[in-house]
Amino acid sequence: MHFTQIGSTARTLLITLLAIGVFMAIAVTMLPKGFNHDTSIIGQGSNVVVLAHDKNSIYSLNLMEILNQVRSDYATRVEFLVVDSGTNEGQAFIQKEQATLGELLLFGKDGIRREVLINIEGEEILRAALDDVFFDGKGL
């Protein structure tokens, strides 16, 4: 069996580099937008919600959308952070907190972890949990 080489090495390299560039552009667009990732604010006087995020998880992406739906209503009273498991800082935080990807970790103003939320399926459930943990069920 005989195969004929189609194209040149330069063309193959160009196509490979172009594919890598397209992949990187898509990956950048999938990064969380508008979420702080500076975990040093935990314990600095604000209630903080941290999403242990995995950009390859549909659940984690859906949870980020739920956070987007509620965060403007809580913006003056709660900081919303996303730690990305694809970064060294995110991995270190997740390991330190012994978190599982897709969890929401709720920290009080003093930096003490108050709750870990899993299986949040909607905006109403998240609002109720935030109100219970941070505001004694009083809500907005």
C-alpha positions as CSV (number, residue, x, y, z in Angstrom):
1,M,0.0,0.0,0.0
2,H,1.3,3.4,-1.0
3,F,0.2,6.8,0.4
4,T,0.8,10.0,-1.3
5,Q,1.6,13.0,1.0
6,I,-0.8,15.8,0.4
7,G,0.5,19.3,1.3
8,S,3.7,20.4,2.8
9,T,5.1,20.6,6.3
10,A,4.7,24.3,6.3
11,R,1.0,24.0,5.4
12,T,0.5,21.4,8.1
13,L,2.3,23.6,10.7
14,L,0.2,26.6,9.7
15,I,-3.1,24.6,10.0
16,T,-2.0,23.2,13.4
17,L,-1.1,26.7,14.7
18,L,-4.4,28.1,13.4
19,A,-6.3,25.2,15.1
20,I,-4.5,25.9,18.4
21,G,-5.4,29.6,18.1
22,V,-9.0,28.9,17.5
23,F,-9.1,26.5,20.4
24,M,-7.5,29.1,22.7
25,A,-10.0,31.8,21.6
26,I,-12.9,29.5,22.3
27,A,-11.4,28.6,25.7
28,V,-11.0,32.3,26.6
29,T,-14.7,32.9,25.8
30,M,-15.7,30.1,28.1
31,L,-13.9,31.7,31.1
32,P,-16.2,33.1,33.8
33,K,-17.0,36.8,33.1
34,G,-17.3,39.4,35.7
35,F,-16.6,37.2,38.7
36,N,-13.8,38.0,41.0
37,H,-11.3,35.2,41.8
38,D,-9.3,36.9,44.6
39,T,-9.9,34.6,47.6
40,S,-7.8,36.9,49.8
41,I,-11.0,38.9,50.4
42,I,-12.4,36.0,52.5
43,G,-12.4,37.0,56.1
44,Q,-12.1,40.7,55.3
45,G,-15.6,41.8,56.4
46,S,-17.8,40.6,53.6
47,N,-20.0,37.5,53.2
48,V,-18.4,35.5,50.4
49,V,-19.8,32.8,48.1
50,V,-17.1,30.8,46.2
51,L,-17.9,28.5,43.3
52,A,-15.4,25.7,42.8
53,H,-15.7,25.9,39.0
54,D,-14.9,23.3,36.3
55,K,-15.3,24.8,32.9
56,N,-15.8,21.3,31.5
57,S,-18.8,20.6,33.7
58,I,-22.3,21.4,32.5
59,Y,-23.5,21.5,36.1
60,S,-20.8,24.0,37.0
61,L,-21.6,26.2,34.0
62,N,-25.3,26.1,34.9
63,L,-24.5,27.0,38.5
64,M,-22.5,30.0,37.3
65,E,-25.6,31.1,35.4
66,I,-27.7,30.8,38.5
67,L,-25.1,32.9,40.4
68,N,-25.4,35.5,37.6
69,Q,-29.2,35.6,38.2
70,V,-29.0,36.4,41.9
71,R,-25.7,38.3,42.3
72,S,-27.0,41.8,41.4
73,D,-29.6,41.5,44.1
74,Y,-27.0,40.6,46.7
75,A,-24.1,42.7,45.4
76,T,-24.0,45.1,48.3
77,R,-24.0,42.3,50.9
78,V,-22.2,39.3,49.4
79,E,-19.1,38.9,47.3
80,F,-19.3,36.2,44.6
81,L,-16.1,34.5,43.6
82,V,-15.2,31.8,41.1
83,V,-12.1,29.7,41.5
84,D,-11.3,27.8,38.3
85,S,-9.9,24.3,38.7
86,G,-7.9,25.0,35.6
87,T,-5.6,27.4,37.3
88,N,-2.9,26.8,39.9
89,E,-4.6,29.3,42.3
90,G,-8.0,27.6,41.9
91,Q,-6.5,24.2,42.4
92,A,-4.7,25.3,45.6
93,F,-7.9,26.9,47.0
94,I,-10.0,23.8,46.1
95,Q,-7.5,21.5,47.7
96,K,-7.1,23.7,50.8
97,E,-10.8,23.8,51.4
98,Q,-11.3,20.2,50.4
99,A,-14.0,21.3,48.0
100,T,-15.6,19.3,45.2
101,L,-16.0,20.8,41.8
102,G,-19.4,22.4,41.4
103,E,-19.8,23.2,45.1
104,L,-20.7,26.6,46.5
105,L,-18.7,27.5,49.6
106,L,-20.3,30.2,51.8
107,F,-18.0,32.1,54.1
108,G,-19.1,34.6,56.8
109,K,-17.6,38.1,57.3
110,D,-15.1,36.6,59.7
111,G,-13.8,34.1,57.1
112,I,-15.3,31.0,58.7
113,R,-17.0,28.6,56.3
114,R,-20.7,28.5,57.2
115,E,-22.1,26.2,54.6
116,V,-21.3,24.1,51.5
117,L,-24.1,24.0,49.0
118,I,-24.4,21.1,46.5
119,N,-27.1,20.3,43.9
120,I,-28.4,23.8,43.6
121,E,-31.0,23.4,40.8
122,G,-32.4,26.9,40.6
123,E,-32.4,30.6,41.5
124,E,-35.0,30.2,44.2
125,I,-33.1,27.5,46.0
126,L,-29.9,29.6,46.0
127,R,-31.7,32.7,47.3
128,A,-33.3,30.7,50.1
129,A,-29.9,29.2,51.1
130,L,-28.1,32.6,51.0
131,D,-30.9,34.2,53.1
132,D,-30.8,31.4,55.6
133,V,-27.0,31.3,56.0
134,F,-26.2,35.0,55.8
135,F,-29.3,36.8,56.8
136,D,-31.2,34.5,59.2
137,G,-33.8,33.8,56.6
138,K,-34.8,37.4,56.3
139,G,-33.9,37.8,52.6
140,L,-33.6,41.0,50.8
